[in-house]
Amino acid sequence: MMTHSQLKQFITEAILLLVLGVGIVVGGHLLSSKNANKRIQNEYHARFSAVLDCSSYEKVKSKAQNDFPEISGVYIGYDAAGIPLGYIMDLTVESSGGQELNMLVALDYESSRIAGLAQIPSDGENSFVISESNMELIREKMTGRQIPIAFVTEENADDDDSSEHYTIEGLHDGVYYAQRLFDDRNRYIDYVEMEIVNGVITKVKWDAFSTDKTNQDRSEASLKGAYILSGLDWATQSYNLCHALLECQEPDRLAMKSDGTTDIVDGVTCDIRPFIDLSKECINNSKAGYNKDAYMDGLNVMLQSLFEGEEEEPDYTNEDGHVVFSFEKTPELYTIYNEDNVAVGYMPVRQIEANLSGKTYTDTDSDTAPEAKDGDNQSGNPADYDSTEDGLTPDGEKDNQIITDSMDNLPMSEMQSFVVPVPDAYEETRTVIRACNTCYKFLKEYLNWKV
């Protein structure tokens, strides 16, 4: 019969053996997992280092990938500190002839610029193969470009994304204006004023006035040290951003990131979202012929709707003629709600005035496709061709002439970079661009980009 001390010793030994066994199992599992992870990372590094050299890689799991059967895998590369460096996408796209090109496309994590390109060799009978010399030319032409990408003709090409020759179709000459309908935490209301001459944006001003009419505008306050932010003073940053818009002509080409900043305008560290939104509103106002005077009338209609019935309407205009009133307490006047009554955006003043006055409002974004005109390097009737294909004339016409306003089912208004096809390698360049634009479509859905 076992004594009490023997029983105690037996239980202690059993517990020790159990703990030791669990430790061995857990240790073996951790060691096995570590070895498996190391093996996977070695495989990833062997596959991806040619397009984006990183310390580690992680596969992205997203339902968005279900909508893109061309993409077999999406990965994020990290540096040694765990900071994401970029996306790598493994995808297969078809050439115009129906052949398949398997590629790796690497994109910078912040700017979505192309960081690396590589075709994956295949022995399949239906494979599309690009010679190494042509692939190198395509890689040199496209590395550093921001997606999505479209073609331009040689005479319209420029070393800097053709910004110098890029203009927006449908602009009317005049002075146009837009302001935010609510103030920020510092009681400033941002505004943008834009002048257009011969269909080209020639002057842009971005500033903000205070709802307290006795205070200085933001630019003046920043120069006197009363308004401080990181980097250069706000007035200088505003000037740099306005100058950049004059060069590129399109607000989206300033590459605003999801946090409202941009990396492509020197010296600009502030949130540029108000500038982008208001610049777009000015451009849409220009397309509609809704100039600054009409805009001010629209603001007055809004004020009258709020103060209707009062004996005396308050004076909300400062000495510069700005309507220094925040509609913050009446968001129902300008907010767009979805069917679930969730705010999804803001109406422009032109639309608000139309609603209040019973006028018909037309969204200029939906009807601004350029028409074919003589002398515009267009041949035939653009409606005769598939505007979702490659944007070039068919065989037998003048080579490489753009006739459409879209590419890979993406409107030209979204295009961020413009390249000339590699000489004698049009189809190869076209197929690689299709792969890059497919990556853009995925990221647009995966990151919920607003365009």
C-alpha positions as CSV (number, residue, x, y, z in Angstrom):
1,M,0.0,0.0,0.0
2,M,1.4,3.5,-1.0
3,T,2.2,5.8,1.8
4,H,1.2,9.4,1.9
5,S,4.8,10.5,1.1
6,Q,5.1,8.0,-1.8
7,L,1.8,9.2,-3.2
8,K,2.9,12.9,-3.0
9,Q,6.2,12.0,-4.7
10,F,4.3,10.1,-7.5
11,I,2.0,13.0,-8.1
12,T,4.9,15.4,-8.2
13,E,6.8,13.3,-10.7
14,A,3.6,12.9,-12.9
15,I,3.1,16.6,-12.9
16,L,6.8,17.2,-13.9
17,L,6.5,14.6,-16.6
18,L,3.3,16.3,-17.9
19,V,4.9,19.7,-17.9
20,L,8.0,18.4,-19.6
21,G,5.9,16.6,-22.2
22,V,3.9,19.7,-22.9
23,G,7.1,21.8,-23.1
24,I,8.5,19.4,-25.6
25,V,5.4,19.4,-27.7
26,V,5.1,23.2,-27.6
27,G,8.8,23.7,-28.3
28,G,8.7,21.3,-31.2
29,H,5.7,23.1,-32.6
30,L,7.3,26.5,-32.3
31,L,10.5,25.2,-33.8
32,S,8.6,23.6,-36.6
33,S,6.6,26.8,-37.2
34,K,9.8,28.9,-37.1
35,N,11.4,26.6,-39.6
36,A,8.3,26.6,-41.8
37,N,8.1,30.4,-41.7
38,K,11.8,30.6,-42.5
39,R,11.3,28.3,-45.4
40,I,8.4,30.3,-46.7
41,Q,10.3,33.6,-46.3
42,N,13.2,32.1,-48.2
43,E,10.8,31.1,-51.0
44,Y,9.2,34.6,-51.0
45,H,12.6,36.3,-51.1
46,A,13.7,34.1,-54.0
47,R,10.5,35.0,-55.9
48,F,10.1,38.7,-55.1
49,S,13.5,40.2,-54.4
50,A,14.1,41.0,-58.1
51,V,11.1,43.4,-58.0
52,L,11.1,44.6,-54.4
53,D,13.9,43.5,-52.0
54,C,12.5,43.3,-48.4
55,S,13.4,41.7,-45.1
56,S,10.1,39.9,-45.0
57,Y,6.9,39.3,-47.0
58,E,3.3,38.7,-45.9
59,K,0.5,37.4,-48.1
60,V,-2.6,39.6,-48.2
61,K,-6.0,37.9,-47.5
62,S,-8.8,40.0,-48.9
63,K,-12.2,39.3,-50.4
64,A,-11.4,42.0,-52.9
65,Q,-9.2,39.5,-54.7
66,N,-12.3,37.4,-55.6
67,D,-13.2,40.1,-58.2
68,F,-9.8,39.8,-59.9
69,P,-9.2,36.2,-61.2
70,E,-6.1,37.5,-63.0
71,I,-4.4,38.0,-59.7
72,S,-3.1,34.8,-58.1
73,G,-1.4,36.4,-55.1
74,V,-0.9,39.8,-53.4
75,Y,1.9,40.4,-50.9
76,I,3.2,43.2,-48.7
77,G,7.0,43.6,-48.2
78,Y,8.5,44.9,-45.0
79,D,11.8,46.3,-44.0
80,A,13.8,45.0,-40.9
81,A,11.8,47.4,-38.6
82,G,8.5,46.0,-39.8
83,I,7.6,49.1,-41.9
84,P,5.8,48.3,-45.1
85,L,7.7,49.1,-48.3
86,G,5.3,48.1,-51.0
87,Y,2.9,45.7,-52.6
88,I,3.9,42.8,-54.9
89,M,1.2,41.3,-57.1
90,D,1.5,38.0,-59.0
91,L,-0.9,38.1,-61.9
92,T,-1.6,36.8,-65.4
93,V,-3.0,39.0,-68.1
94,E,-4.0,38.4,-71.7
95,S,-2.4,40.2,-74.7
96,S,-4.7,41.5,-77.4
97,G,-4.0,38.2,-79.2
98,G,-5.3,36.2,-76.3
99,Q,-1.9,34.9,-75.1
100,E,-1.1,34.9,-71.4
101,L,1.6,36.9,-69.7
102,N,2.5,36.0,-66.1
103,M,4.1,39.0,-64.3
104,L,5.2,40.3,-60.9
105,V,4.4,44.0,-60.4
106,A,5.8,45.8,-57.3
107,L,4.3,49.1,-56.2
108,D,5.6,51.6,-53.6
109,Y,3.4,51.3,-50.4
110,E,2.8,55.1,-50.1
111,S,2.8,56.5,-53.6
112,S,1.6,53.5,-55.6
113,R,4.5,54.2,-58.1
114,I,5.9,51.2,-59.9
115,A,8.9,49.9,-58.0
116,G,9.7,46.8,-60.1
117,L,8.5,44.7,-63.0
118,A,9.4,41.1,-64.0
119,Q,7.9,38.6,-66.3
120,I,7.7,35.0,-65.1
121,P,8.9,32.5,-67.7
122,S,6.5,29.9,-68.9
123,D,6.7,27.0,-71.3
124,G,3.0,26.9,-72.0
125,E,1.8,26.9,-75.6
126,N,-0.3,30.0,-75.0
127,S,2.4,32.1,-73.3
128,F,3.1,35.6,-74.3
129,V,6.9,36.1,-74.1
130,I,8.7,39.5,-74.1
131,S,12.3,39.5,-75.1
132,E,14.7,40.5,-72.3
133,S,15.9,43.5,-74.3
134,N,12.3,44.8,-74.8
135,M,11.4,44.0,-71.1
136,E,14.4,46.1,-70.0
137,L,13.2,49.0,-72.2
138,I,9.7,48.7,-70.8
139,R,11.0,48.5,-67.2
140,E,13.1,51.7,-67.7
141,K,10.2,53.5,-69.2
142,M,7.7,52.5,-66.5
143,T,9.6,52.2,-63.2
144,G,8.8,55.2,-61.0
145,R,5.5,55.9,-62.8
146,Q,2.4,56.2,-60.8
147,I,-0.5,54.0,-61.7
148,P,-2.8,54.0,-63.6
149,I,-1.0,54.5,-66.9
150,A,-2.1,55.5,-70.4
151,F,-0.5,56.0,-73.8
152,V,0.4,59.3,-75.4
153,T,1.8,59.9,-78.9
154,E,5.4,60.8,-79.3
155,E,4.7,64.4,-80.1
156,N,2.7,64.8,-76.9
157,A,5.2,63.0,-74.7
158,D,7.1,64.6,-71.9
159,D,9.8,63.4,-69.5
160,D,7.6,64.3,-66.6
161,D,4.3,62.4,-67.2
162,S,3.4,64.9,-70.0
163,S,2.2,67.4,-67.4
164,E,3.2,70.4,-69.6
165,H,0.9,69.4,-72.4
166,Y,-2.0,68.1,-70.3
167,T,-5.2,70.1,-70.1
168,I,-8.8,69.3,-69.0
169,E,-11.4,69.2,-71.7
170,G,-14.6,71.4,-71.5
171,L,-13.3,74.3,-69.4
172,H,-14.9,77.8,-69.9
173,D,-12.7,80.9,-69.5
174,G,-13.3,83.1,-66.4
175,V,-12.8,83.3,-62.7
176,Y,-14.2,80.4,-60.6
177,Y,-14.5,80.0,-56.8
178,A,-15.3,77.5,-54.2
179,Q,-15.2,77.5,-50.4
180,R,-15.8,75.0,-47.6
181,L,-19.3,75.2,-46.1
182,F,-17.9,74.7,-42.5
183,D,-14.9,75.9,-40.6
184,D,-12.0,73.8,-39.1
185,R,-11.0,73.6,-35.5
186,N,-9.1,76.9,-35.8
187,R,-12.3,78.6,-37.2
188,Y,-10.9,78.9,-40.7
189,I,-12.9,78.4,-43.9
190,D,-10.8,77.2,-46.8
191,Y,-11.4,78.6,-50.3
192,V,-9.9,78.3,-53.8
193,E,-10.1,80.9,-56.5
194,M,-9.1,79.8,-60.1
195,E,-8.7,81.7,-63.3
196,I,-9.0,79.9,-66.7
197,V,-7.8,81.4,-70.0
198,N,-8.1,79.6,-73.3
199,G,-9.2,76.5,-71.5
200,V,-6.0,76.4,-69.3
201,I,-5.8,77.1,-65.6
202,T,-3.5,80.1,-65.4
203,K,-4.0,81.3,-61.8
204,V,-4.8,79.5,-58.5
205,K,-5.1,80.9,-55.0
206,W,-5.7,78.8,-51.9
207,D,-6.3,80.5,-48.6
208,A,-8.7,80.5,-45.6
209,F,-10.5,83.3,-43.9
210,S,-11.7,83.3,-40.3
211,T,-15.3,83.2,-39.2
212,D,-14.2,85.9,-36.8
213,K,-14.0,88.8,-39.2
214,T,-11.4,90.6,-37.1
215,N,-8.8,87.9,-37.5
216,Q,-6.2,87.5,-40.3
217,D,-6.5,85.1,-43.2
218,R,-4.5,81.9,-42.7
219,S,-1.7,82.9,-45.1
220,E,-1.1,86.2,-43.3
221,A,-1.3,84.6,-39.9
222,S,1.3,82.0,-40.9
223,L,3.7,84.6,-42.1
224,K,3.4,86.4,-38.8
225,G,3.8,83.3,-36.7
226,A,0.2,83.1,-35.5
227,Y,-0.5,79.9,-37.4
228,I,2.2,77.3,-37.1
229,L,2.6,73.8,-38.7
230,S,5.5,71.4,-39.3
231,G,7.9,72.3,-42.1
232,L,7.6,75.5,-44.2
233,D,5.1,78.2,-43.2
234,W,1.5,77.5,-44.5
235,A,1.6,80.4,-47.0
236,T,4.7,79.0,-48.7
237,Q,3.2,75.5,-48.8
238,S,0.0,76.9,-50.3
239,Y,2.0,78.8,-53.0
240,N,4.0,75.6,-53.8
241,L,0.9,73.5,-54.2
242,C,-0.9,76.1,-56.4
243,H,2.2,76.3,-58.6
244,A,2.2,72.5,-58.9
245,L,-1.4,72.5,-60.0
246,L,-0.6,75.1,-62.7
247,E,2.0,72.8,-64.0
248,C,0.0,69.6,-64.0
249,Q,-3.5,71.2,-64.5
250,E,-5.3,68.3,-62.8
251,P,-5.8,68.0,-59.0
252,D,-5.7,64.2,-59.1
253,R,-2.2,64.4,-60.6
254,L,-1.0,65.8,-57.3
255,A,-1.1,62.3,-55.9
256,M,-2.9,62.9,-52.6
257,K,-2.5,60.0,-50.2
258,S,-5.2,58.5,-48.0
259,D,-4.0,60.7,-45.1
260,G,-4.4,63.9,-47.1
261,T,-0.7,64.5,-47.8
262,T,1.4,64.3,-50.9
263,D,5.0,63.3,-51.6
264,I,5.4,64.8,-55.0
265,V,5.3,68.5,-54.2
266,D,8.4,69.8,-52.6
267,G,8.0,71.5,-49.2
268,V,4.3,70.6,-48.8
269,T,3.6,68.7,-45.6
270,C,0.1,70.0,-44.8
271,D,-3.2,68.3,-45.4
272,I,-4.1,69.1,-49.0
273,R,-7.6,67.6,-49.1
274,P,-9.4,70.9,-48.8
275,F,-7.3,72.2,-51.8
276,I,-8.0,69.1,-53.9
277,D,-11.8,69.1,-53.2
278,L,-12.2,72.8,-53.8
279,S,-10.1,72.8,-56.9
280,K,-12.2,70.0,-58.3
281,E,-15.3,72.0,-57.5
282,C,-13.9,75.1,-59.3
283,I,-13.1,72.9,-62.4
284,N,-16.7,71.5,-62.4
285,N,-18.0,75.0,-62.0
286,S,-16.0,76.1,-65.0
287,K,-17.3,73.2,-67.1
288,A,-20.8,74.3,-66.1
289,G,-20.1,78.1,-66.7
290,Y,-20.9,78.8,-63.0
291,N,-18.4,81.6,-62.3
292,K,-17.5,83.3,-59.1
293,D,-20.4,85.8,-59.2
294,A,-22.9,83.0,-59.7
295,Y,-21.2,81.1,-56.8
296,M,-21.6,84.1,-54.5
297,D,-25.3,84.4,-55.5
298,G,-25.6,80.7,-54.6
299,L,-24.2,81.3,-51.1
300,N,-26.7,84.1,-50.7
301,V,-29.6,81.8,-51.7
302,M,-28.4,79.4,-49.0
303,L,-28.3,82.1,-46.4
304,Q,-31.7,83.4,-47.3
305,S,-33.1,80.0,-46.9
306,L,-31.8,79.8,-43.4
307,F,-32.8,83.3,-42.3
308,E,-36.1,83.5,-44.2
309,G,-38.8,85.2,-42.0
310,E,-36.4,87.0,-39.8
311,E,-36.8,90.8,-39.6
312,E,-33.2,91.5,-40.4
313,E,-30.7,89.2,-42.1
314,P,-27.3,89.2,-40.4
315,D,-24.3,90.5,-42.3
316,Y,-21.9,87.6,-42.9
317,T,-19.6,89.2,-45.5
318,N,-16.1,90.4,-44.6
319,E,-14.3,93.3,-46.2
320,D,-12.9,91.1,-49.0
321,G,-16.4,90.0,-50.0
322,H,-16.2,86.4,-48.6
323,V,-19.2,84.9,-46.9
324,V,-17.8,84.2,-43.5
325,F,-20.5,81.9,-42.3
326,S,-20.1,78.3,-41.2
327,F,-23.1,76.0,-42.1
328,E,-21.8,73.5,-39.6
329,K,-25.0,73.4,-37.6
330,T,-27.1,72.8,-40.7
331,P,-25.4,69.7,-42.3
332,E,-28.7,68.6,-43.8
333,L,-28.4,71.5,-46.3
334,Y,-25.3,70.2,-48.0
335,T,-24.7,66.6,-46.9
336,I,-25.4,63.6,-49.2
337,Y,-26.8,60.5,-47.4
338,N,-27.1,57.0,-48.7
339,E,-30.2,54.8,-48.3
340,D,-29.1,53.9,-44.8
341,N,-29.0,57.6,-43.9
342,V,-25.2,57.6,-43.6
343,A,-23.3,60.7,-44.8
344,V,-21.3,59.8,-47.9
345,G,-20.3,63.3,-49.2
346,Y,-21.1,66.9,-49.7
347,M,-23.1,68.7,-52.4
348,P,-21.4,71.6,-54.2
349,V,-23.0,75.0,-53.9
350,R,-24.2,74.9,-57.5
351,Q,-26.3,71.8,-56.7
352,I,-27.5,73.2,-53.4
353,E,-28.7,76.4,-55.1
354,A,-30.4,74.3,-57.8
355,N,-32.2,72.3,-55.1
356,L,-33.3,75.5,-53.2
357,S,-34.4,77.4,-56.3
358,G,-36.1,74.5,-58.1
359,K,-33.5,74.5,-61.0
360,T,-32.3,71.5,-62.9
361,Y,-28.8,70.4,-61.8
362,T,-26.5,68.5,-64.1
363,D,-23.4,66.8,-62.9
364,T,-20.6,67.9,-65.2
365,D,-18.4,64.9,-64.3
366,S,-20.7,62.7,-66.3
367,D,-20.7,64.5,-69.6
368,T,-17.3,65.9,-70.2
369,A,-15.9,63.4,-72.7
370,P,-14.1,65.3,-75.5
371,E,-15.7,65.4,-78.9
372,A,-13.7,64.6,-82.1
373,K,-12.6,67.7,-84.0
374,D,-10.7,68.3,-87.1
375,G,-7.0,68.7,-86.4
376,D,-7.1,66.9,-83.1
377,N,-5.0,63.9,-84.3
378,Q,-8.2,61.8,-84.5
379,S,-9.3,59.8,-87.5
380,G,-12.8,58.6,-88.4
381,N,-15.7,58.5,-85.9
382,P,-14.5,57.5,-82.3
383,A,-17.8,55.8,-81.8
384,D,-16.8,53.2,-84.4
385,Y,-14.1,51.8,-82.1
386,D,-14.0,50.1,-78.8
387,S,-13.2,52.9,-76.3
388,T,-12.3,50.3,-73.6
389,E,-9.4,48.7,-75.6
390,D,-6.2,50.5,-76.2
391,G,-7.1,54.0,-77.1
392,L,-5.3,53.8,-80.5
393,T,-6.5,53.8,-84.1
394,P,-6.8,50.4,-85.8
395,D,-4.4,49.0,-88.4
396,G,-4.3,50.9,-91.6
397,E,-4.8,54.3,-89.9
398,K,-2.1,56.6,-88.6
399,D,-0.1,54.6,-86.0
400,N,-0.4,55.4,-82.3
401,Q,-3.1,58.1,-82.5
402,I,-5.3,58.4,-79.5
403,I,-9.0,58.5,-80.3
404,T,-10.7,57.5,-77.0
405,D,-11.0,58.8,-73.4
406,S,-10.4,55.6,-71.6
407,M,-8.0,52.7,-71.2
408,D,-8.5,49.3,-69.6
409,N,-12.0,50.5,-68.6
410,L,-10.5,53.4,-66.7
411,P,-11.4,57.0,-67.6
412,M,-8.6,59.3,-68.6
413,S,-9.5,61.5,-65.7
414,E,-8.0,58.9,-63.4
415,M,-4.8,58.4,-65.3
416,Q,-1.7,59.5,-63.4
417,S,1.1,58.7,-65.9
418,F,1.4,58.8,-69.7
419,V,4.0,56.8,-71.6
420,V,5.0,56.3,-75.2
421,P,5.1,52.6,-76.3
422,V,8.5,51.1,-76.7
423,P,9.5,51.3,-80.4
424,D,8.5,48.1,-82.3
425,A,7.1,46.7,-79.1
426,Y,3.7,48.2,-78.9
427,E,1.9,45.0,-77.9
428,E,4.5,44.1,-75.3
429,T,4.2,47.6,-73.7
430,R,0.4,47.4,-73.9
431,T,0.2,44.1,-72.1
432,V,2.5,45.2,-69.3
433,I,0.4,48.4,-68.9
434,R,-2.7,46.2,-68.7
435,A,-1.1,44.3,-65.8
436,C,-0.2,47.5,-64.0
437,N,-3.7,48.9,-64.5
438,T,-5.2,45.7,-63.2
439,C,-3.1,46.2,-60.0
440,Y,-4.5,49.7,-59.7
441,K,-8.1,48.4,-60.0
442,F,-7.4,45.9,-57.2
443,L,-5.8,48.5,-54.9
444,K,-8.7,50.9,-55.6
445,E,-11.1,48.3,-54.2
446,Y,-8.9,46.9,-51.5
447,L,-7.9,50.3,-50.1
448,N,-11.3,51.9,-50.9
449,W,-9.6,54.7,-52.8
450,K,-11.8,57.7,-53.6
451,V,-11.3,59.0,-57.2
